[in-house]
């Protein structure tokens, strides 16, 4: 005699009304964890920072808040170091972003061809990005040393006098920009490479049949196809340049950005006000100024890209 397991009861199908309600609610349930984390760690700190920026708050006594209104913002407009840090942020951003994206575009164009060791070269592109910013900056600080740095030794071989990379305004900004270029060029090159591989080969074949050289193919096929990717990298690089903090902080180990604030960025200036001078209210105001500045720069980049695309579409 064989024993058979009892049959499992079959659950009744869901009523149509319940099924329709679940189909409407389920997408929101799937994305709810993201928005919950964003509200807790993104939206709330942003709103609370705006709230703190309207008060006088000191780090030693964070519970004692004195209403100041917009005085923290007006105090920034009258502070010469704020304008110095804003100018430094702009110049370092230009010195690091423009060469970085141009070099990344050239490397991506080179890697797009069939070369030996192409996989190894693509992997090596990400090594600077994977390197710790602290380790990279400390190494570059030694390379740009005035007395025993390798950079001064090399330029001394061609008869150029040693450069004080940490004291001079232009020299220190070039040094900090070099660290940024080294870390992010490979990352952007891989993004450009992915964009190039999404361009149909038929366009290159048609251009080659028309007698276009590789140089003309790059300008008339590759660049137009990469326009959305280029806009994306410009926007991301602009945001990163505005928030630049680790490289100038560790280059000389000073939150003032040099003895004359010659490479102090907005991020360093905010850190100095909040954790150097203990003015949390003013630091919050600087954070919101940086946020608004990023919105303006991103909006300008998007507007320029949209107008250019409309002009080309009108042609």
C-alpha positions in Angstrom: 0.0 0.0 0.0 1.5 3.3 -1.0 0.9 6.6 0.7 0.4 9.7 -1.4 0.9 13.2 -0.1 -2.2 15.2 0.3 -2.9 17.6 -2.5 -2.1 21.3 -1.7 -5.1 23.5 -1.7 -5.3 25.7 -4.8 -5.5 29.3 -3.9 -8.4 31.1 -5.6 -7.4 33.6 -8.2 -7.3 37.2 -7.3 -10.4 39.2 -8.1 -10.0 41.5 -11.1 -10.4 44.6 -9.0 -7.5 43.5 -6.7 -5.3 42.6 -9.7 -5.9 46.0 -11.3 -5.2 47.8 -8.0 -1.9 45.8 -7.6 -0.8 46.6 -11.1 -1.3 50.3 -10.3 0.5 50.2 -7.0 3.3 47.8 -7.7 5.5 50.2 -9.7 5.5 52.7 -6.9 6.3 49.9 -4.4 9.3 48.9 -6.4 10.8 52.4 -6.5 9.8 53.3 -3.0 13.1 52.2 -1.4 15.1 54.5 -3.6 12.9 57.5 -2.9 12.9 56.7 0.8 16.7 56.7 0.9 16.8 59.8 -1.3 14.5 61.7 1.1 16.4 60.6 4.2 20.0 61.2 2.9 19.5 63.6 0.0 16.4 65.8 0.3 16.3 66.3 4.0 20.0 67.4 4.4 19.5 69.8 1.5 16.4 71.4 3.0 18.0 71.4 6.5 21.2 73.1 5.1 19.0 75.8 3.7 17.3 76.2 7.1 20.7 76.4 8.9 22.0 79.0 6.4 19.5 81.5 7.7 20.8 81.3 11.3 24.0 82.0 13.1 25.2 78.6 14.3 28.6 77.8 15.9 30.1 74.4 15.9 30.8 74.5 19.7 27.1 75.3 20.5 25.0 73.9 17.6 21.8 74.2 19.7 22.1 77.9 20.1 20.7 79.3 16.8 20.3 83.0 16.2 18.1 84.2 13.3 20.1 86.1 10.7 18.0 85.9 7.6 20.1 86.5 4.5 23.0 88.0 6.4 25.1 84.9 5.9 24.7 85.4 2.2 25.4 89.1 2.2 28.5 88.5 4.4 29.8 86.2 1.6 29.4 88.9 -1.0 31.6 91.2 1.1 34.3 88.6 1.8 37.2 88.8 -0.6 38.2 85.2 0.1 34.8 84.1 -1.2 35.5 85.8 -4.5 39.0 84.4 -4.6 37.7 80.9 -4.0 35.0 81.4 -6.7 37.6 82.6 -9.2 40.0 79.7 -8.3 37.1 77.2 -8.7 36.5 78.6 -12.2 40.1 78.7 -13.4 41.0 75.2 -12.0 37.8 73.9 -13.5 38.7 75.2 -16.9 42.3 74.1 -16.7 41.3 70.6 -15.7 38.1 70.0 -17.7 39.1 71.2 -21.2 42.3 69.2 -21.5 40.8 66.3 -19.7 37.9 65.9 -22.2 40.0 66.6 -25.2 42.5 64.0 -24.2 39.7 61.5 -23.3 38.2 62.0 -26.8 41.5 61.4 -28.5 42.2 58.2 -26.4 38.7 56.9 -27.1 39.1 57.5 -30.8 42.4 55.6 -30.7 41.0 52.7 -28.7 38.0 52.4 -31.1 40.3 50.9 -33.7 41.5 47.3 -33.5 44.8 47.4 -31.7 46.8 44.7 -30.0 46.3 44.8 -26.3 43.2 46.9 -26.6 41.5 45.1 -23.7 44.5 45.7 -21.4 44.6 49.4 -22.4 41.0 49.8 -21.6 41.5 48.3 -18.2 44.5 50.4 -17.6 42.4 53.5 -18.3 40.4 52.9 -15.1 43.4 52.5 -12.8 43.8 56.2 -12.1 40.1 56.5 -11.3 40.3 53.5 -9.0 43.3 54.9 -7.1 42.6 56.7 -3.9 42.5 60.5 -4.2 44.6 60.8 -1.1 47.4 58.5 -2.4 47.4 60.1 -5.9 47.5 63.6 -4.5 50.4 62.8 -2.1 52.4 61.3 -4.9 51.8 64.3 -7.2 52.7 66.6 -4.3 56.1 64.9 -4.2 56.4 65.1 -8.0 55.8 68.9 -7.9 58.1 69.5 -5.0 60.2 72.6 -5.4 63.7 71.3 -4.3 63.6 67.6 -5.0 60.5 67.1 -7.2 60.8 65.1 -10.4 59.0 67.7 -12.4 61.5 70.4 -11.6 64.4 68.0 -12.2 63.1 67.2 -15.7 62.5 70.9 -16.7 65.9 71.7 -15.2 67.5 69.4 -17.8 66.3 71.9 -20.5 67.6 74.9 -18.7 64.3 76.1 -17.0 64.7 77.3 -13.4 62.8 75.4 -10.7 59.2 76.4 -10.2 57.6 76.8 -6.8 54.5 74.8 -7.6 52.9 75.2 -4.2 53.3 79.0 -3.8 52.7 80.5 -7.2 49.1 81.1 -8.2 49.2 79.9 -11.8 51.7 77.1 -11.0 49.7 75.7 -8.1 46.5 75.7 -10.0 48.2 73.9 -12.9 49.5 71.3 -10.5 46.1 70.7 -8.9 44.5 70.6 -12.4 47.1 68.0 -13.4 45.9 65.7 -10.6 42.3 66.0 -11.7 43.3 65.4 -15.3 45.2 62.2 -14.4 42.4 60.8 -12.4 39.4 61.4 -14.7 40.8 61.3 -18.3 40.6 57.5 -18.5 37.1 57.4 -17.0 35.8 59.9 -19.6 37.6 58.1 -22.4 35.7 54.8 -21.7 32.5 56.8 -21.7 33.4 58.2 -25.1 34.4 54.8 -26.3 31.1 53.3 -25.4 29.4 56.2 -27.3 31.5 55.6 -30.3 30.7 51.9 -30.4 27.0 52.8 -30.5 27.4 54.7 -33.8 26.3 52.5 -36.7 29.1 51.3 -38.9 27.1 52.0 -42.0 27.7 55.7 -41.5 31.5 55.2 -41.6 31.2 52.9 -44.6 29.1 55.5 -46.5 31.6 58.2 -45.6 34.5 56.0 -46.7 32.8 55.3 -50.0 32.4 59.1 -50.5 36.2 59.4 -50.1 36.2 60.9 -46.6 39.5 60.4 -44.7 39.5 59.2 -41.1 40.0 62.8 -40.0 36.9 63.9 -41.8 35.0 60.8 -40.6 35.9 61.8 -37.0 34.6 65.4 -37.5 31.5 64.6 -39.6 30.4 61.2 -38.2 32.0 60.6 -34.8 31.5 64.0 -33.2 27.9 64.4 -34.3 27.1 60.9 -33.0 28.8 61.7 -29.7 27.0 65.0 -29.0 24.8 63.6 -26.3 27.7 61.9 -24.6 29.9 65.0 -24.8 27.1 67.1 -23.2 26.8 64.5 -20.4 30.6 64.5 -19.7 30.7 68.3 -19.8 27.9 68.6 -17.3 29.4 65.9 -15.0 32.8 67.5 -15.2 31.4 70.9 -14.4 29.7 69.5 -11.3 32.9 67.8 -10.3 35.0 71.0 -10.8 32.5 73.0 -8.7 32.7 70.5 -5.9 36.5 70.0 -6.1 37.8 69.4 -2.6 40.2 66.5 -2.0 43.0 67.4 -4.5 43.5 71.0 -3.3 43.2 69.9 0.4 45.8 67.3 0.2 48.2 69.0 -2.2 49.8 71.0 0.6 47.7 69.8 3.6 46.2 73.3 4.2 42.5 74.2 4.3 43.3 77.7 3.3 44.5 76.6 -0.2 48.0 78.0 0.1 49.6 80.9 2.0 47.7 83.4 -0.1 44.6 81.3 -0.9 45.9 80.9 -4.4 44.2 77.6 -5.1 41.4 77.5 -2.5 38.2 76.3 -4.1 34.7 76.8 -2.9 34.7 73.3 -1.3 37.8 74.3 0.7 36.4 77.6 1.6 33.2 76.0 3.0 35.3 73.5 5.0 37.4 76.3 6.4 34.4 78.3 7.5 32.6 75.4 9.0 35.4 73.3 10.6 38.2 75.8 10.7 36.3 78.9 12.1 33.3 76.9 13.4 30.7 79.0 11.5 28.2 76.4 10.5 25.6 78.9 9.4 28.0 80.5 6.9 29.3 77.1 5.7 25.6 76.1 5.0 25.2 79.3 3.0 28.3 78.5 1.0 26.9 75.0 0.3 23.7 76.5 -1.0 25.7 79.0 -3.2 27.6 76.0 -4.6 24.3 74.2 -5.3 22.8 77.2 -7.1 26.0 77.7 -9.0 25.8 74.1 -10.2 22.2 74.5 -11.3 23.1 77.7 -13.3 26.1 76.0 -15.0 24.2 72.9 -15.8 21.3 75.0 -17.2 23.7 77.0 -19.4 25.3 73.9 -20.8 22.0 72.3 -21.5 20.7 75.5 -23.1 23.7 75.8 -25.4 23.5 72.2 -26.4 19.7 72.5 -27.2 20.2 75.7 -29.3 23.0 74.1 -31.2 21.0 71.0 -31.9 18.0 73.1 -33.1 20.3 75.1 -35.5 21.7 71.9 -37.0 18.2 70.4 -37.3 17.1 73.6 -39.1 19.8 73.1 -41.7 
